[in-house]
Amino acid sequence: MIKAECVKSKMNIAGAKKSPFLFGFDYELEKGFFIEDPLNQETIFWRIGNKGNYKKLKTNDKGSFFRSIPISKEAYNKKIAYILEEQKKGNSFLLNLTIKTPIETDFSFEEIFSKSNAPYNLLIPNKLVCFSPEIFIKIEKNIVSSYPMKGTIDGDIDNAENIILNDYKESAEHYTIVDFIRNDLSRISTNIDVEKLRYIDRLKTSKGDILQVSSKICGKLDPQWNEKIGDLIYELLPAGSISGAPKESSLNIIRNAEQQKRGYYTGVFGYFDGETLDSAVMIRFIENDKDKLFFRSGGGVTINSDPTKEYEEVIEKAYLPFNK
């Protein structure tokens, strides 16, 4: 792992040469990774759609159980109460609160990675496995696209899609993040357009289906965007969907509420193939911290949030990305 600024510089150099690379940044923008010719290495395993070096990973593991030991409701309520008080003061309109949940499982990181049905997957052996459903940005033919994901509901609930789309709090949260991402993209592109607003993604998990609400926002880049690809990505970090609005004050509130670094959780990783870029926000994340396993999860908080519902949502997000 190297300093985040060094990753940015290496991305610019490789991008100008149109040389393929894999990259990653942590949430705090302190460190990251950069790998040239990422299809032919076995230091980090990755899969983005059908691209990646995932076929090089072999595992015969057969796990059987997964259980979480969630934070108490009282402890969670202390965190969210502080955030809601700051929001009453006008210091944040939308903020992403995350928790670190101890888990027990006999599924190896390698097995979780191999079986995952998520669109974005990353494995750093003995350190972390990520199976993210959330796109950060895509770049193709000078068009940058972002797909913020806000709003989650149990897919097995009757009429779940209508419930989530008509929920006032969830709608307000989603519109806020769409405006926030539009503003972010305006810093690196022109002709900003919301192409799709509040569509449903269905995710299959070990706990059943989950529905999540996403939107698609696009902008036009300079034709030589590849020559400053590191700068463009860096300008958008931390990702709007996992920080808050306004960003700077929300980041301060997050630090005070969470009282711990996120590291690579809610950072970003992606692949540049020489012509196009595809990347993800690192949510749905299990890490090995001093030989203990933790699932990292979070959710958006607004002034209209119900602490009980927020607690239930963040606990529900601790799952494996496949049917056991």
Summary of the structure (lengths in Angstrom):
residues: 324
radius of gyration: 18.8
end to end distance: 32.9
largest distance: 53.8
contacts: 1093
relative contact order: 0.22
helix: 32%
strand: 36%
